Amino acid sequence: MTSTMTRRSVLLAAPLLGIGTAWRPARAQQAKVLKLGSIGTLSGPNASMGKEGLAGLQYGVKQINAGGGTKIGDDTYTLELLNIDDQSKPELAVAAAEKLINESHVPVIFGPPASTTALAILPTAEKSKTLVMTFIAAAPSIISPEFSYSFRNTINSLHDVNPSVDFLVKEKGAKTLAYLGRNDDWGRSAGKALAARAKELGVQEVVEEYFDPGTTDFYGLLTKVRAANPDAVLASAIIEDGVPLIKQYRELQMKPMFLCLGVIWASPNFINAAGKAADGAYVATGAQTSDTPELHAFNDAFKQAMGAQSQSFDKTGYDALNLVLQAMKNAGSTDATKTRDALRALTYKGILQEYKFAGGGQSEVVVNVNQIKDGHITVINSLRTL
């Protein structure tokens, strides 16, 4: 990884759970260090999401420290990002949260990418009054009244289902739908929302099936879908299970329209891995696929600084970091409770969109319905929702 920083950055290994990263420049003259926690999954069936999200956080920390740190109240802070890999396991996510809170005393944790692991850490964070900013995990229950320190700056699984179903039914004429979902909190919540929307629109859901995260053999499920002969198939999948899913779908020469609710399908990593099999597939995302000068500039700067192409979730991670820091600046404090209160009142223009929490934990979001064609993704429909 190439760095444009004038001061040396170091990579420290966190002892818990095998993998950990800490980003902090060696600056003896810096008076204060602000430690930020992260549970960015680096192994297991959710690793593709975790790696993308962590890269965005790391890029943001690198950029801020290269500029001399961030001023909060009367103090200027160098940022230190402490990441622990939860290996896609809820019990290890909880252990990671406990370590970050009790040993590193972080005021904020950037939450795990999977809904099941994100939900697992919230009781611990709430009890210790530690802020959690979720920027990938989509289960609606992550933002609940009992979790007053929980925030999310990206779409949940209710936001993208209705626009996706509406697009297939109202614009593409689908009258029957099938759903293939991950058997986790995200996939189940999306399946419930899909069934409800289909009923509202008077269309029939002919198949609703679930698979374990990381599944690679979909022939049995796809044979069942083919027998039902729906007009469209919707899926919740990421890279680990999504690439074999769409390749086997094409191999079986299935004809229904295919739409994935997994934002990561808009990432170059997925499109490159899926190859021609992804051509023609629709993808529901947040604002990551919008065509704006801010996003073009971010993509160029990210590649120059990190030596790699920007993906979908490094953008949400970058915005999540800056949202929290702006709330701390507004509060004049790094205290988690004061930051929480400032976040609820915050309106912030990020590189993806303008964020507004309007007194709650869920930001308003942009939802895009896109199509993959010839290795590129293009926005078809866009709306803003809470």
Secondary structure by P-SEA (a helix, b strand, c coil): ccccccbbbbbbbcccccbbbbbbcccccccbbbbbbbbccccccaaaaaaaaaaaaaaaaaaaaaacccccccbbbbbbbbbbbccccaaaaaaaaaaaacccccccccccccaaaaaaaaaaaaaabbbbbbcccccccccccccccbbbccccccccaaaaaaaacccccccbbbbbbcccaaaaaaaaaaaaaaaaacccccbbbbbccccccaaaaaaaaaaacccbbbbbcccaaaaaaaaaaaaaccccbbbbcccccccaaaaaaaccccccbbbbbcccccccaaaaaaaaaaaaacccccccaaaaaaaaaaaaaaaaaaaccccaaaaaaaaaaccccccccccccccccccbbbbbbbbbcccbbbbccccccc
